[in-house]
Every structure is written in structure tokens, then in C-alpha cells.
Amino acid sequence: MRPCLIAFVLGLCAAAQALGEVYQAPEAFVTEVFGTLPAPRVLWLSREMQAQASAILNHPPAVLRQRYWSDGAKSVWILEEIGKEELITAGFVVSQGHIDHVRVLAYRESRGQEVRDPSFLKQFSGAGLDQSDHLDRGIDGISGATLSVHAMERMARLALYFDRRSRD
Amino acid sequence: MPFRLRLIRTLRRWHARIGFAALIFFMLIAVTGVALNHGAVVGLDSRQGHSKWLARWYGLRHEEPRQAYRTASHLLVAANGRWLLDGSAVGEKMPRPLGLVEIGDLIVVGGESSLHVYRADGALIDRLESYALPRVPLKAIGAGEGELVVQTAARSFSSADVLNWRLGAPKVVAWSTPTPLAESDREAYAQRLAPGISFQRLLLDLHSGRFLGSLGPLFFDLVAIFLTILALSGAWMFLAPRLRR
């Protein structure tokens, strides 16, 4: 009995490691925001947008066609960025050029999960972009999760930038 | 000769010997330490080193590429979680491909629970994970009447833009199936598709001695003791004459 239990627990640990920590499926997040799952829209990144996205991320954007969901007033952006070694998946809800709320949907790093805390994420609520496409407010860091915090900031800036360009 | 003078001469001799013997390891620890501290800035944490001997050293299972997916003008070979699309590496930690399809200007590589959409030059246009697909797992992908078709366990779905899906498939679908790689090509692809080790991990293992196996950390502990002896003997040689004065 005991070996079976140990094998089961080890199996669960291995599965969790393989999947990372997925807290909410992206489609569930989108559905939660709109009440239903609308058809996705796409924002094609022109060369100029790729350059600006590169400046925000400090590396080229992962894709040239960014999917998003919008009902006209609000838009939802599911973005991914590497914290230290693994991807962080986060959902950003943008309304009238400002972040409405943010949620970490999947966190795969071994440390730094504190960026999931609502007390950290609520700092993004109401944030917009200044003229140089930086957040118009400071985000307090988290000791031991500096790279994840920076990744969240970069994604927030990118979501706001994409939202602005999607309305051009 | 006074005892104190003999002691200082002996210390100086051993200080020099230990310093010289451990020079390479001190340099290694210093260089890898600096690289680890600043690796993220130059992107070392996201880069991988690929080599068959490195994979063997780390005991990574090495999968030989045996088949390829082809369209009229594109070729995909995959192994060890890596893809070569038209000869260019297009990513790490990639899923096992199910097929390769060309629709207009788009090249689509299907996995069990994802689709990767590329431009003809290999630039990634979009990556559709399971939530953006009509159903998963995918069983096969193909093309028909200008549409991408994905086959799931029970149904087929089609899409012209690899974004919006409709239930059903065109009457004629060309399903993507693998073809064997020529024996002569396998070795060349195996070299290029060798499993990767992240530079971050390589640096960490070099820094800690784990690169040398289970005895490596013990050896580096010894190097650390040497460094301590050097520091203490150096301090003694520096301070002793001054204190005597």
C-alpha cells in the first residue's frame, strides 16, 4: 500500500512539474471577463509595432499576430513572458487605455510565485502608459521575485501598447 | 635562521604553489560567477547549447530523427523537442509534430495540442495552444480547398485563417503524413537536432563543480579551502611584518 501511495504522490509531483502551475485556463479568464467567449480578434504587428514591442520587452515579440478579445469597451490580452527561465502566462484586461485588472494564469518558475498575489497585482489596476510607453506609476518589487516582477511590468506595458494600437 | 622567518618563507612558498595549482579553477569560478550574475542581461538564461557529447555527458536521451514532413516547398524535421523548418531551428521545447501544411502564405505545423503558424521565411506568426483550438488532442492536420483541416478523435474542423473554425472538412483533404529520412541525411540532422542544455545551467554546473559529476562539488570544496588558505596566508604575510614593527 505504502509504495503505491509514494508512487502516486511522486507521479503527481512529476505531472505538476511538467504542466507548471496553471491556475486558470485562458478561455476561462476571457469568459469570466465578458460572460461569454467572444471570437478572437487579431492585431498584426507591423515592422514599427514589432520595433516598439521589442523596445518594451527587450527582445523581439514572440509572435507577429497577437490574438485578443474585445467587446469594444474592454479588451483582454493573454501574454507570455519569461521570468527567469520559464514562461509566465498572464491575462490583462484593458479599459479606456488603463489596466482594469490582471491575473497570473500560469506560473512555471520554481520561485517567485508571489507575483500571483492580489496585493501585488492590484498595483497594476488603473495604470496607463506615459509618453515613452512606460507605466505611469511605479510598481513595488518583491524580494526574491525581481525578474518575475519585471516580466509582469513588461507584459502590462505591452498589453496597454497593443490595446492602443488595436484602436488606431 | 629564526623560526618566524622560516615560517614566512614556507608560507610564501606554499601560497605560491597553491595559488598556481588552483589558478585555472579560480579563473573558472570567477568567470562563471560574473557570467551568472549578468547572464540575464545578455540573454544567457534563454540560450541553449547543442552538442551530442554534451547531451551524452548530461545523460540526456538522444532521439535520432528518422522522418520528415514535407509540403511542395517546405520541409520539417524534428527530434529531441527541436524543429528544423527548411533547415533553420525554429524553437526549443517543441511538441512532437503531427504534420506540416501550407495554406497560401502560411506554413502550419501541428502538434497534439497546439498549432504553430509560420511565415515562409520561418518567422513565427502565431502559436495556438489548446484553448485556441476547436478540440484537442489533434490526431492529424491537412489541407483542402485552401483551408487548414484538423482531425480530432470524433470530428474534423476547418479554418481559412487558422483563427476561426468551422465544423466539418472539405470533400478532399490532403492529410500530412511523415516520410522516411534518407539514411545519409539522418546523421546531419541528428547533429543539428541534438538535445539542448541551457547556458544558465551549464554555467551553474561549471561554477559549482557539478559538471564534473558527483565528485565535482567535493573537488570544488577543496578549491574553496585552498582559496581560504590563500586568503589567510596572504593576510598573514601582509600583516605579520607590520604588526612586528
Interface residues (C-beta under 8 A of the other chain):
Chain A: A25 P26 E27 A39 P40 V42 H59 A62 V63 L64 R65 R67 I82 K84 E85 L147
Chain B: A40 G43 D45 S46 V117 R119 A123 L124 I125 D126 R127 E129 Y131 A132 L163 N164 S198 Q200
